[in-house]
Amino acid sequence: MTSAFSGIRIIDLSDKTVGSYTGLLLCDMGAEVIKIEAHENTLDPNDRFFNRGKKSISLDVTDQSKRAQLDQLIQSADVLISTRLIDNAKSLKLDYENIAKVNPSLIYCSIPPYGDSGPMANIPGDDGTIGTYTGIHEGQGGEVGSPIYVQVPFVDYGTAFTASLAISAALLERESSGQG
């Protein structure tokens, strides 16, 4: 049986849950997802869950001697998912402008913690810090005034669903425009 994303190749360069979960959602819908990791696969339960069904390649993207291998993968892909901060992505030439030179029809999904522009664009963050900053975790507390650890990554999951929907729409748009 053909799946909705059968024939779609996705490069997952993410190093955060939000990007890994985005790739997993698309993998579950039939996409071929290739996870690029700087190290060999780990036995960490989170890595094992979020990377299930994906192919895995150990490739240090900060090593410029490996760039030709990475570019070859990018040329063959339909989508690239990245969670890098924008300045880091630019310094490694993994930002949209540089990636589009390698594959103009590639859909580039950038999911940095606080966006690609603005005063917080290069501030590291994760579900906990973003949820606290935005106030989404306020309703998750225990007794009034006492903090509680939020175990469900609401921000990451919600963002991953939104990103996978945006990727789906971008793939449809690419059918008519030919552009990533």
RAHUJO-V935340 format. One record per residue. N is the residue number from 1. RES is the residue in one small letter. SS is DSSP state (A for helix, B for strand, O for the rest). PHI is phi in whole degrees, 0 to 359 (999 if undefined). OMEGA is omega in degrees with one decimal (* if undefined). Layout:
n=N res=RES ss=SS phi=PHI omega=OMEGA
n=N res=RES ss=SS phi=PHI omega=OMEGA
This chain:
n=1 res=m ss=O phi=999 omega=178.8
n=2 res=t ss=O phi=279 omega=178.2
n=3 res=s ss=O phi=266 omega=-177.3
n=4 res=a ss=O phi=304 omega=-176.3
n=5 res=f ss=O phi=252 omega=177.9
n=6 res=s ss=O phi=301 omega=-179.2
n=7 res=g ss=O phi=90 omega=178.3
n=8 res=i ss=O phi=264 omega=178.2
n=9 res=r ss=B phi=252 omega=-178.0
n=10 res=i ss=B phi=239 omega=173.4
n=11 res=i ss=B phi=261 omega=-179.7
n=12 res=d ss=B phi=257 omega=178.4
n=13 res=l ss=O phi=263 omega=-173.0
n=14 res=s ss=O phi=289 omega=174.5
n=15 res=d ss=O phi=234 omega=178.8
n=16 res=k ss=O phi=232 omega=-179.9
n=17 res=t ss=A phi=305 omega=-175.7
n=18 res=v ss=A phi=302 omega=179.5
n=19 res=g ss=A phi=287 omega=178.5
n=20 res=s ss=A phi=297 omega=179.7
n=21 res=y ss=A phi=289 omega=175.4
n=22 res=t ss=A phi=302 omega=178.1
n=23 res=g ss=A phi=298 omega=179.6
n=24 res=l ss=A phi=295 omega=178.8
n=25 res=l ss=A phi=301 omega=-179.4
n=26 res=l ss=A phi=287 omega=175.2
n=27 res=c ss=A phi=297 omega=179.3
n=28 res=d ss=A phi=296 omega=177.7
n=29 res=m ss=O phi=264 omega=172.1
n=30 res=g ss=O phi=108 omega=179.2
n=31 res=a ss=O phi=289 omega=170.1
n=32 res=e ss=B phi=275 omega=-178.3
n=33 res=v ss=B phi=248 omega=178.9
n=34 res=i ss=B phi=250 omega=179.3
n=35 res=k ss=B phi=274 omega=177.8
n=36 res=i ss=B phi=262 omega=-178.8
n=37 res=e ss=B phi=232 omega=179.2
n=38 res=a ss=O phi=281 omega=-177.3
n=39 res=h ss=O phi=224 omega=176.9
n=40 res=e ss=O phi=293 omega=177.3
n=41 res=n ss=O phi=307 omega=177.9
n=42 res=t ss=O phi=254 omega=176.1
n=43 res=l ss=O phi=262 omega=178.2
n=44 res=d ss=O phi=301 omega=-177.4
n=45 res=p ss=A phi=302 omega=178.4
n=46 res=n ss=A phi=295 omega=177.6
n=47 res=d ss=A phi=299 omega=-178.5
n=48 res=r ss=A phi=296 omega=179.4
n=49 res=f ss=A phi=290 omega=-173.7
n=50 res=f ss=A phi=289 omega=179.9
n=51 res=n ss=O phi=253 omega=-179.7
n=52 res=r ss=O phi=296 omega=179.3
n=53 res=g ss=O phi=82 omega=-179.0
n=54 res=k ss=O phi=269 omega=167.6
n=55 res=k ss=B phi=279 omega=-177.8
n=56 res=s ss=B phi=228 omega=176.2
n=57 res=i ss=B phi=231 omega=175.5
n=58 res=s ss=B phi=272 omega=-176.5
n=59 res=l ss=O phi=208 omega=180.0
n=60 res=d ss=O phi=281 omega=-176.0
n=61 res=v ss=O phi=289 omega=176.2
n=62 res=t ss=O phi=277 omega=179.5
n=63 res=d ss=O phi=269 omega=-175.5
n=64 res=q ss=A phi=296 omega=177.2
n=65 res=s ss=A phi=290 omega=178.6
n=66 res=k ss=A phi=261 omega=-173.0
n=67 res=r ss=A phi=297 omega=179.9
n=68 res=a ss=A phi=299 omega=178.2
n=69 res=q ss=A phi=294 omega=178.1
n=70 res=l ss=A phi=295 omega=179.7
n=71 res=d ss=A phi=299 omega=177.6
n=72 res=q ss=A phi=297 omega=176.7
n=73 res=l ss=A phi=295 omega=-179.5
n=74 res=i ss=A phi=297 omega=178.6
n=75 res=q ss=A phi=299 omega=-176.9
n=76 res=s ss=O phi=269 omega=-172.3
n=77 res=a ss=O phi=260 omega=173.2
n=78 res=d ss=O phi=262 omega=-173.9
n=79 res=v ss=B phi=219 omega=171.0
n=80 res=l ss=B phi=233 omega=177.6
n=81 res=i ss=B phi=249 omega=179.9
n=82 res=s ss=B phi=225 omega=174.8
n=83 res=t ss=O phi=243 omega=-177.3
n=84 res=r ss=O phi=289 omega=171.8
n=85 res=l ss=O phi=296 omega=-170.7
n=86 res=i ss=A phi=300 omega=179.5
n=87 res=d ss=A phi=295 omega=176.9
n=88 res=n ss=A phi=294 omega=178.5
n=89 res=a ss=A phi=299 omega=179.2
n=90 res=k ss=A phi=296 omega=-177.9
n=91 res=s ss=A phi=296 omega=178.4
n=92 res=l ss=O phi=265 omega=-176.3
n=93 res=k ss=O phi=58 omega=176.4
n=94 res=l ss=O phi=248 omega=175.8
n=95 res=d ss=O phi=277 omega=-175.3
n=96 res=y ss=A phi=302 omega=-175.9
n=97 res=e ss=A phi=302 omega=-179.8
n=98 res=n ss=A phi=283 omega=179.4
n=99 res=i ss=A phi=294 omega=-179.2
n=100 res=a ss=A phi=296 omega=175.7
n=101 res=k ss=A phi=291 omega=179.8
n=102 res=v ss=A phi=279 omega=-177.9
n=103 res=n ss=O phi=212 omega=-176.1
n=104 res=p ss=O phi=298 omega=-178.2
n=105 res=s ss=O phi=265 omega=-179.4
n=106 res=l ss=O phi=289 omega=171.8
n=107 res=i ss=B phi=275 omega=-177.0
n=108 res=y ss=B phi=254 omega=-179.7
n=109 res=c ss=B phi=252 omega=-179.3
n=110 res=s ss=B phi=260 omega=-177.7
n=111 res=i ss=O phi=231 omega=175.5
n=112 res=p ss=O phi=287 omega=-173.3
n=113 res=p ss=O phi=306 omega=-174.9
n=114 res=y ss=O phi=240 omega=176.4
n=115 res=g ss=O phi=94 omega=-177.3
n=116 res=d ss=O phi=269 omega=-178.2
n=117 res=s ss=O phi=215 omega=179.4
n=118 res=g ss=O phi=96 omega=-173.5
n=119 res=p ss=O phi=293 omega=-178.2
n=120 res=m ss=O phi=253 omega=-173.2
n=121 res=a ss=O phi=302 omega=-177.0
n=122 res=n ss=O phi=247 omega=176.7
n=123 res=i ss=O phi=267 omega=177.9
n=124 res=p ss=O phi=296 omega=177.8
n=125 res=g ss=O phi=191 omega=177.1
n=126 res=d ss=O phi=213 omega=-177.8
n=127 res=d ss=A phi=307 omega=-177.7
n=128 res=g ss=A phi=296 omega=-178.1
n=129 res=t ss=A phi=288 omega=179.5
n=130 res=i ss=A phi=291 omega=178.7
n=131 res=g ss=A phi=298 omega=177.6
n=132 res=t ss=A phi=289 omega=-178.8
n=133 res=y ss=A phi=299 omega=-177.2
n=134 res=t ss=A phi=276 omega=179.1
n=135 res=g ss=O phi=92 omega=-177.6
n=136 res=i ss=O phi=297 omega=-179.1
n=137 res=h ss=O phi=277 omega=-177.5
n=138 res=e ss=A phi=304 omega=-178.9
n=139 res=g ss=A phi=284 omega=-178.1
n=140 res=q ss=A phi=262 omega=-175.6
n=141 res=g ss=O phi=289 omega=176.8
n=142 res=g ss=O phi=274 omega=177.4
n=143 res=e ss=O phi=297 omega=-178.4
n=144 res=v ss=O phi=306 omega=176.5
n=145 res=g ss=O phi=88 omega=-179.5
n=146 res=s ss=O phi=259 omega=-179.3
n=147 res=p ss=O phi=288 omega=177.9
n=148 res=i ss=O phi=219 omega=176.7
n=149 res=y ss=O phi=284 omega=179.1
n=150 res=v ss=O phi=273 omega=-174.0
n=151 res=q ss=O phi=272 omega=179.0
n=152 res=v ss=O phi=263 omega=-178.5
n=153 res=p ss=O phi=283 omega=-176.2
n=154 res=f ss=A phi=305 omega=-177.4
n=155 res=v ss=A phi=296 omega=180.0
n=156 res=d ss=A phi=299 omega=-178.4
n=157 res=y ss=A phi=295 omega=179.2
n=158 res=g ss=A phi=297 omega=179.2
n=159 res=t ss=A phi=293 omega=178.7
n=160 res=a ss=A phi=296 omega=176.9
n=161 res=f ss=A phi=297 omega=179.4
n=162 res=t ss=A phi=296 omega=179.7
n=163 res=a ss=A phi=296 omega=179.7
n=164 res=s ss=A phi=293 omega=175.0
n=165 res=l ss=A phi=293 omega=178.7
n=166 res=a ss=A phi=296 omega=176.9
n=167 res=i ss=A phi=297 omega=178.3
n=168 res=s ss=A phi=301 omega=179.5
n=169 res=a ss=A phi=296 omega=179.8
n=170 res=a ss=A phi=295 omega=176.9
n=171 res=l ss=A phi=295 omega=176.3
n=172 res=l ss=A phi=295 omega=178.8
n=173 res=e ss=A phi=297 omega=-179.7
n=174 res=r ss=A phi=299 omega=178.4
n=175 res=e ss=A phi=302 omega=-179.2
n=176 res=s ss=A phi=266 omega=-175.8
n=177 res=s ss=A phi=266 omega=-176.4
n=178 res=g ss=O phi=78 omega=-177.2
n=179 res=q ss=O phi=254 omega=176.2
n=180 res=g ss=O phi=276 omega=*
